[in-house]
């Protein structure tokens, strides 16, 4: 359930309106995967936000920050500093509205993405958002033990296991000079 009210240029956003999958969906949009700002359609499909041009730029910024963190290029402490700076610059304040904790800001609804990441880090579940070992995809590991390494066992997991089997059993490549199947020549 997404609850966003816009009054003039101020936003009041219930904190629990986005789930980790919305964040993962944004990080996996083609634009964000390639370090660009998402299109308006990509942002709306991933988060439900109908954003201005500035919102798209800010969504691209958080996408680049999070992908850098997940690939090991940016430490989590540095990510938290960036989140805190964003929240300060958008004058975010917490309020209780109709018995629910909400954040008010005179900025963009993208603040909700920053709050979601901050909440995931503070609650100790940020480590469950990972980069797949088989592709460039980001996924949220909701499994009980939290040990998944692939976005999809059927695709990336299968490819890794088949590749391991082929290298162990000496399967020979028959696809020509440039191997495209992963077997040995």
C-alpha positions in Angstrom: 0.0 0.0 0.0 1.5 3.3 -1.0 0.3 6.4 0.8 1.6 9.7 -0.5 -0.2 13.0 0.0 1.0 16.2 -1.7 0.0 19.5 -0.2 1.4 22.4 -2.2 5.1 21.5 -2.5 5.2 19.5 0.8 5.1 15.7 0.9 3.8 13.6 3.8 4.8 10.0 3.4 4.0 7.0 5.6 7.3 5.3 6.2 6.0 1.7 5.7 4.6 2.3 2.2 7.5 0.8 0.2 8.9 -2.7 0.6 12.4 -4.0 -0.3 11.1 -5.4 -3.6 10.2 -1.9 -4.8 13.8 -0.8 -4.2 15.1 -3.9 -6.0 12.8 -3.2 -8.9 14.2 0.3 -9.2 17.8 -1.0 -9.0 17.1 -3.5 -11.8 15.6 -1.0 -14.3 17.8 -0.9 -17.4 18.7 2.7 -16.9 19.8 2.4 -13.3 21.7 -0.8 -14.1 23.7 1.2 -16.7 24.4 4.2 -14.3 21.7 6.5 -15.7 18.6 8.2 -14.3 15.5 6.1 -14.7 12.8 7.1 -17.1 9.4 8.3 -15.7 7.9 4.9 -16.7 10.6 2.9 -15.0 10.2 5.0 -11.8 6.5 4.6 -11.7 6.6 0.8 -12.4 9.1 0.2 -9.7 7.8 2.5 -6.9 4.4 3.8 -7.9 5.8 7.4 -7.9 4.9 9.8 -10.6 8.0 11.9 -10.6 9.3 15.2 -11.8 12.6 15.5 -13.7 14.3 16.3 -10.4 12.8 13.1 -8.9 14.3 11.1 -11.7 17.7 12.6 -11.1 17.4 11.8 -7.4 16.3 8.2 -8.1 19.3 7.8 -10.4 21.5 9.2 -7.6 20.3 6.7 -5.0 20.5 3.9 -7.6 24.1 4.6 -8.3 24.9 4.9 -4.6 23.2 1.6 -3.8 24.8 -0.3 -6.7 28.2 1.0 -5.7 27.6 -0.2 -2.1 26.4 -3.6 -3.3 29.4 -4.1 -5.6 31.8 -3.2 -2.7 32.9 0.2 -4.1 31.2 2.2 -1.3 31.3 1.2 2.3 27.9 1.1 4.2 29.1 3.8 6.6 29.7 6.1 3.6 26.3 5.2 2.3 24.7 6.2 5.6 26.5 9.6 5.4 25.1 10.1 2.0 21.6 9.2 3.2 21.9 11.5 6.2 23.0 14.4 4.0 20.1 13.8 1.7 17.6 13.8 4.6 19.1 17.0 6.0 19.0 18.8 2.7 15.4 17.9 2.2 14.4 19.0 5.8 12.9 15.7 6.6 10.9 15.5 9.9 9.2 12.6 11.6 5.6 13.0 12.6 2.7 10.9 13.9 -0.3 11.3 11.6 -3.5 9.4 12.3 -1.5 7.1 14.6 1.1 6.2 12.0 4.7 7.3 11.9 5.3 9.5 8.8 8.0 11.7 7.4 7.3 15.2 6.1 9.5 16.9 3.7 9.5 19.9 1.4 11.3 17.8 -1.2 10.8 14.8 -3.4 8.9 11.6 -2.7 12.3 9.9 -3.5 13.0 10.5 0.2 11.0 7.4 0.9 13.7 5.3 -0.9 16.4 6.8 1.3 14.3 6.1 4.4 13.7 2.5 3.3 17.4 1.9 2.9 18.2 3.6 6.2 15.6 1.5 7.9 16.9 -1.7 6.3 20.5 -0.9 7.5 19.3 0.0 11.0 17.2 -3.1 11.3 20.0 -5.3 10.1 18.4 -6.6 6.9 20.4 -4.6 4.4 22.8 -7.5 4.0 19.9 -9.4 2.4 19.9 -7.1 -0.7 22.6 -8.6 -2.9 24.1 -8.6 -6.3 23.6 -11.9 -8.1 26.8 -14.0 -8.7 25.5 -15.0 -12.1 24.4 -11.8 -13.6 24.3 -8.0 -12.9 20.9 -8.3 -11.2 20.1 -7.1 -7.6 17.8 -9.2 -5.5 16.3 -9.3 -2.0 17.0 -12.6 -0.2 13.8 -13.4 1.7 14.8 -17.0 2.4 14.8 -18.3 5.9 18.5 -18.7 6.2 19.5 -15.7 4.1 22.2 -17.5 2.1 21.0 -17.1 -1.5 23.7 -16.1 -4.0 21.7 -16.1 -7.2 18.6 -14.1 -8.2 17.1 -17.2 -9.7 18.1 -20.8 -9.0 16.5 -21.8 -12.3 18.6 -19.5 -14.5 21.8 -18.2 -12.8 22.1 -21.1 -10.3 21.7 -23.7 -13.0 24.2 -22.0 -15.3 26.8 -21.9 -12.5 26.2 -25.6 -11.6 26.3 -26.7 -15.2 29.5 -24.8 -15.7 31.1 -26.3 -12.6 30.0 -29.8 -13.8 31.4 -29.3 -17.3 34.8 -28.1 -16.0 34.9 -31.0 -13.5 34.0 -33.7 -16.1 36.0 -32.2 -19.0 33.1 -31.6 -21.3 34.6 -30.5 -24.7 33.4 -27.4 -26.5 32.2 -27.9 -30.1 31.2 -24.3 -30.9 34.3 -23.2 -32.8 37.1 -20.8 -32.2 35.2 -18.5 -29.9 33.5 -20.5 -27.1 30.0 -19.3 -26.2 28.8 -22.3 -24.3 31.2 -22.3 -21.3 32.8 -25.7 -22.1 36.5 -26.3 -22.4 38.2 -26.4 -25.8 
